[in-house]
Amino acid sequence: MCNLIGVIPGFESPTAVPVVPLGCALCAFVYYQTQGFKHAGVAYLKHFAGPMPALAPLMIPIELISHLARVLSLTIRLFANMFAGDMVTLVFFSLVPLGVPILFLGLHIGVSLLQTYIFVSADHRLSAGRGRGGALRLRFSSCFERAFSRSA
């Protein structure tokens, strides 16, 4: 819903402000880390060490950076696309008569729905396979995908 608020003239999508997608990405990050610990316990930390103990000194920093980069990736992707969508809609509404902006409004709605789907599915792909929590996220994501495909 937040992505679609920018369609209303005079409003800006809340996700076009960097702190909102950052908050969503941090919630997703905390959720999948918590689920990993919940289902695997302290053994969850083993996946940071890699497949062989000899590689652990190399793999642990790489895995930590990788996990933190996921938050940055989700944040920037959602923020940049929503901000750009709002700007394109604003520019065309201010420059061109009513016909052309309506096309871009439709495009903005499509991008908003697509970004919602991407955020949820990217979170699922990034966190899949982390203990049994991956199966829980898979079920949630497939429910979302079924609901999304019915509405389209």
PETA-V599797 format. One record per backbone hydrogen bond with DSSP energy under -1.0 kcal/mol. NH is the residue of the N-H (numbers start at 1). CO is the residue of the C=O. E is the energy in kcal/mol with one decimal. If there is no record, write none. Layout:
{{NH CO E} {NH CO E}}
This chain:
{{7 4 -1.7} {8 5 -1.4} {11 8 -2.2} {16 13 -2.2} {17 14 -1.4} {20 17 -1.5} {22 18 -1.7} {23 19 -2.2} {24 20 -2.2} {25 21 -2.7} {26 22 -2.7} {27 23 -2.2} {28 24 -2.2} {29 25 -2.5} {30 26 -2.9} {31 27 -2.4} {32 28 -2.5} {33 29 -2.0} {34 30 -2.5} {35 31 -2.6} {36 32 -1.6} {37 33 -2.1} {38 34 -2.7} {39 35 -2.4} {40 36 -2.1} {41 37 -1.8} {43 40 -1.0} {44 41 -1.8} {45 42 -1.8} {46 43 -1.6} {47 44 -1.1} {48 45 -1.2} {49 46 -1.4} {55 52 -1.5} {56 53 -1.1} {58 55 -1.1} {59 55 -2.9} {60 56 -2.5} {62 58 -1.2} {63 59 -3.2} {64 60 -2.4} {65 61 -2.5} {66 62 -2.4} {67 63 -2.6} {68 64 -2.1} {69 65 -2.4} {70 66 -1.3} {72 68 -1.4} {73 69 -2.9} {74 70 -2.6} {75 71 -2.2} {76 72 -2.7} {77 73 -2.3} {78 74 -1.9} {79 75 -2.5} {80 76 -2.7} {81 77 -1.8} {82 78 -2.1} {83 79 -2.7} {84 80 -2.5} {85 81 -2.2} {86 82 -2.3} {87 83 -2.3} {88 84 -2.6} {89 85 -2.2} {90 86 -2.4} {91 87 -2.7} {92 88 -2.4} {93 89 -2.1} {94 90 -1.6} {95 91 -1.5} {96 92 -2.0} {101 97 -1.0} {102 98 -1.3} {104 100 -1.6} {105 101 -2.3} {106 102 -2.0} {107 103 -2.0} {108 104 -2.5} {109 105 -2.2} {110 106 -2.3} {111 107 -2.8} {112 108 -2.4} {113 109 -2.3} {114 110 -2.5} {115 111 -2.7} {116 112 -1.8} {117 113 -2.2} {118 114 -2.9} {119 115 -2.6} {120 116 -2.1} {121 117 -2.9} {122 118 -3.1} {123 119 -1.9} {124 120 -1.9} {125 121 -2.9} {126 122 -2.9} {127 123 -1.6} {128 124 -1.2} {130 127 -1.2} {131 129 -1.4} {134 131 -1.1} {136 132 -1.1} {137 133 -2.3} {138 134 -2.2} {139 135 -2.3} {140 136 -2.2} {141 137 -3.0} {142 138 -2.6} {143 139 -2.0} {144 140 -2.2} {145 141 -2.7} {146 142 -2.3} {147 143 -2.3} {148 144 -2.7} {149 145 -2.6} {150 146 -1.7} {151 147 -1.6} {152 148 -1.1}}
